Structure formats: structure tokens, C-alpha cells
Amino acid sequence: MILAYGQLALAMSLVGANVAVAKLLAEQLPIALVAFLRCALAVAILWPLARIMDGRVALARPVLGNLFLQALFGTAIYNAGLLAGLRLTTALEGGLVLATLPAVVALGSFLWLRERLSARQWLAAALAGLGMAGITLARLGGGGGGGSALGNLLVFGGVVGEAVYVLLAKRVAGRVPVLTASLWMQVFSALVLLPFAAPSLPAAAALADPALLALLAFHSVTASVLCLLLWFAGLKRVPAGVAGSFTAFLPASAAVTAVLVLGEAFTALHAAGFAVMMASLLLATWPGRVRGDARMG
């Protein structure tokens, strides 16, 4: 069980660390190009893995249609919002905004799927909204720390896209092998992003820099492949509800990476926002009501 807990914690920690990595990449390369190359590299890795572990990768047309929508919202829109937002805001605040995901998924389940929410989930959603409003008002009022209200809202747009992905995933949950589903989502994502990335393909020459290329490879392998494998390996031994509490590692890892690697300042505003977002996240996921599969994008 300790191994499973470690796998879940590492998966979410890598997701959080990738917020800082995504910010570095967005500062060096066009956003659409970063997202497209990440998906293309993930396809190259997932194709042989899916063939070896899942066998055939062919799927029924309705399932493929659902996976296309998941790719559109959960990969293309999520990454566009995240990368565009991180060009304007800090990785620290971007990580805090990502912590609203469980609450947004819960609200989506109520509004779209007509699922009933517990009092605790309503409180989690209210705290997430309060945290977002507080950070946004502080930024509009010129609060310190280097963040941006517009950047935070763009990241939140990515969160909404990811929430739609989670809700769509409920339609095919348990019917499609994880690696095969991930492979098709990355294929569809690359196809959706290609028209937007094509004009900026010459900028890929910057990847001649080994450090930048390694950063992109790390981003793709960890966020699109390794996190997925770690998360579902942990889920084999840990109930989904308990696993949900490990999403707390996401904002924590994002905060630590932003401060230690990017040198961002951790202010009183961030401390307050962190406390509110963590309370919301834990209320939404502890001890057994995580909404969705906490995908890594």
C-alpha cells in the first residue's frame, strides 16, 4: 500500500512541477507549437506501449468520437489556457488556480449530469470560487507577487476544459484500456493543434538547444505518459476516493517548484490563497468523492 501511495503522490507532484516547466517552455516557444510537439512526442511513446500492453488499438466509432471531444477539451483547450495564462501569470498562482479542478468538476456534474452534491462539495465549490475571486480582485487592485488577473483567468479557462474532459470520460469509463484511450486522445489533440502550430513550425529550430529540447521531452513524457501510468498503477491498490486526496500534492508541488526553481516570491496573498484552495480541494476529494480520474492533461 505504501508503494501505491508513493505512486499517487509522485504522479500529482509531477503534474504540479510541470506547471513551472510549461511556463518556461511558453516563454521560449509559441504556445501552439509547444502543445503540438508535446502531443506528437506522446503519440510516439504511447503507440508501442498501447500495442504491447493493450493489444489492438482500434476502437468503435462512437468511442472515438467521445475521445475526440475529450482531446479537444482536455488536451487542446486545457493546454492552450494553461500555456497562454502562464505567459502572463506566475507558476505559483497558476498552480493555485489548477487546484479548483475538483470543485469545477463537481459543479459540472451537478449542472450537466444532474448528479446530487453533498453539503461538503457545495462548500468546496464555494471555497474554490472565493479563492479565485480573492486572487483576481487582488490582481485587479495591483496586488504584489508578479501574478496577473488575466493570466489566472486564462489558466482557469484551461481548468474548465479539463473539467469537461473529466465529465466526458465518464461515458467511456471502464470500456477502453487506459493506454489506448490516451493514445487516441493524443493523436486527436495533435491533429486539432496542427493547423495552429504549422505557421510557427520554423520556431522549432530553437530546439537545437539541448536544454530546451530536454525540457520539452520531460514535459511530454512526464505529463502525458509517466503521470498517467503512475496514477493508474496506484489506483489498482487504492480506492478512488482515497486517491483523490493525493491531488493536494499538485498545488503544493507547483508552489515549491515555482519558488525554488523559478525564484518566484511567496507572499501573504499566496499563503491565503493556498490555504483556501487546499481546503476546497481536500473537501472535494477526501475521503472518497473525487469526481473523475484526475488526468494529467
N, C-alpha and C positions, 0 to 999 in steps of 0.2 A: 504493500500500500504506500509505503514511503516513496518508492520509485515512481509510482503513478502521480503522487502529489508533486514530486520534483519535475515530472514531465509537464504537468499542467502549469506549474509556476514558471518554468523556463519558456514555455510557449507564449504565455502572456507577457513575460519580461521582454522577449524578443520583439513582440508586437509594439510594446512601448518604446524600446530602443530604436525601432525603425522610424518613429516619428522624427527623431533627430537626423537619422540617415536620409529620410525623404526631404527634409529641409535643406541639407547640404546638396543633394542632387538637384533640387529645384532651383537652387541659386546658380548652378553651373550649366544646366541643360534645359531646353524648352520642356514645358510640363507634359505636353502630349507625347513627346519623344521618350521621356523617362517612363511614362506609363506603358507605352507600346513596347519598348525594349524589355521592360520587366516582364510583361506578359509573354513575349516571344521566347525569352530565356526560360521562363517557367514551362512553356509548352515543350521545349527541347528536353527538359528534365523529366516532366510528368509522363510524356508519351511512352518511353521504355518502362518506367515504373508501373504505369497502368497496365501495359501489356503483360508484364511479368506477374503482377500481383492480382489483377482482376480478370485477366484473360481477354476476351473480346471487348472492344471499346465502342461497338455500335450500340445505339440506343433508339428507342421508339421516337417517332416524330413529335408527339405531344410533350414527351420528357425533354427533348432537345429544345423545343420552343420555350419551355419553362426555364431551362438552363440559360438560354439566350437572354431572357429578361433578367435573370439573376446576374449574369455577366454585365449587362447594361447598367444596372443599378449598383450592384455590389462591387464591381471592379472599375468600370469606366467612370461612372459618376462619383463613386467614393474617392477614387484616386485623383480625379480632376479637382474635386472640392478640397481634398487634403493638401495636394501639392500647390494649388493656387493659393489656398489660405496660408500655408507655411511660408510663402514668399513675402507675406505681409506681417504675420504674427510670429510669436516665438514658439519653439518646440515645446516649451513648458506649458504655455496656455493651450496650444493645440492638443496636448495630451489630456489636459483637464476637460476640454470640450469633448474629446472622444469618450470620456467616462460617462457621458449622458446616454450612450447607446442602449443599455438595458432598459432605461426608463422610456426612451423613444419607442423601442420595440414593444414594450408593454402597452403604451398608448395606441400604437398601430394595431396591436392585437384586439384592443377594445373597439376601435373605430372601424376597422376593416373586417376582422374575422369575428366580431361580435362576441369576443371572449370576456368573461367577467373578471374584473380585477379586485384583488383584496385591498383592504384599507392600507396595508403596508405598501403595496405597489402604487396606489394613488399618492401616498406620502413621498415615495421615491421619485415619482414624476414631478411632484411639486418642488421638491428639493433641487432636482436637476434644472427645472425651469428657473428657480430662484438663483441658482449658481450661474447659469448662463446670463440671466438678466443683470446680476450684480457685476459680472466681469464686463459685459457690454456697456453698461452705464458708466463704469469706472473708466473705460477706454474713451467713451464719448466725452467724458469730463476731463480727459487729459491725464488719467492715472499713469503712474510710472511703471517701469518694468519692461518697456520695449514692445509690448503687445499691440494689437490692432483690432478694433471692433469689427471692421470689415473682414479681416483675415479670420477672426474667430467665427464669424457668421458663415464664411465660405467652408471652413472645416465642418461646421455644423451641417451645412448642406450635404457634405460627404457622409456625415453620420446618418442623415435621413435616407440617403441612397443605400447605405449598408443595412439600415433597418428594413427597407423594402425587400432587400435580398433575403434577410432572415425570414420574413413573412412568406415570401415566395418559396423558400426552401422547405417550408412545412408541407407543400404539395407533393414533394417527391421524397420526403424523409424516409429512409429505410428501403427505398425502392431502387436506389442507384448506388453502386460502390463509390466510396469517397474519392479515390484517386481518379476514377473515370469521370465523375461529375466535375471534379476540379480541372481535369484536362480540358473538357469541353468548354467550361466557363472561361478558361484562359485563351482557348482558341477563338471563341466568340469575342472576347474582350479585345484581342489583338486585331481582329477584323474590324470591329467598331472604331478602334483608335487609329487604324492605319491611315484613313483619309486626313485626319487631323495631324498626324505625325509626319506624313510624307513630305510636306513643304520644308520641314526642319531636319530631314534626314542628313543633309550635309553637316549639321552641327554635331553629328555622331563622331566626327573626326576628333573631337575633344577627348574621346575615349582612348586615344593613343596614350593618354596619361595613365600609367598603370594604377595609380591611386584612385582615380575616378572610376576606372573600369572595375577595380576590386570593390568599390563602394556599391556600384550598380549590381554586381554579381551577388554581393552579400544581401542587398535589399531584396532581390528577386528570390534567391534560394531560401532565405530565412522567412520572409513574409508570405511567399506563395507556396512553399513546399515544406520546409522543416517545421514551421509552426503548426501546420496542418497535421503532419504526421505525429508530432509530439502530443497535440491536443487530443486526437482521436485514440492514440495509444493510452493516454491517461484515462479517457472516458470508458475504456474497456473494463477498468477496475474500480472506478469512482462513479457514484451516481451523478447524473447530470446536474441535479440541484446543488450538490456539494461542490462540483466542479465550477459552477457559476461563481462561487465566492473567489475563485482564483483570478477572475478578471480584475480584481483590485490591484494586481501586480502591473496592469497596463499603465495607469496614470502614475503609479509610483516609479516604475522604470523610466517612463518618459521624463519625469521630473529630475530624477537622478542623472540621466544621460544629458539632459539639457544643461544642467548646472555644471557637471564635471567635464563633459566633452566640449560643449559649445560655449561654456563660460557665461551662461545667462544668469541674471540676478533673480534670487528667490525673495520676493518682497512679502510684506504683510498681506497685500491683496491676494497673492498666490496662496499663502497659508490659509486664508479664509476660504478661498475658492476650493482648495484641495480638501479641506475638511467637509465642506458642503457636498462636493462631488463624490467623495468617498462614502459619505453617509448615504447618499442616494444610490450609489452603485451596490453597496452592501445590502441595503433594504430590498433592492430589486432582485438580488440573486441569492441571498442567504436565508434559509439553508437549503431550499430546493425548488426555486421558482425562476430559474434562468429562462429567458424567452428566446430560444433559438440556439444556435450552435457556436456562438462567439467566433465567427470566422475571422481570418486574418486579412482579408481583402485580397 
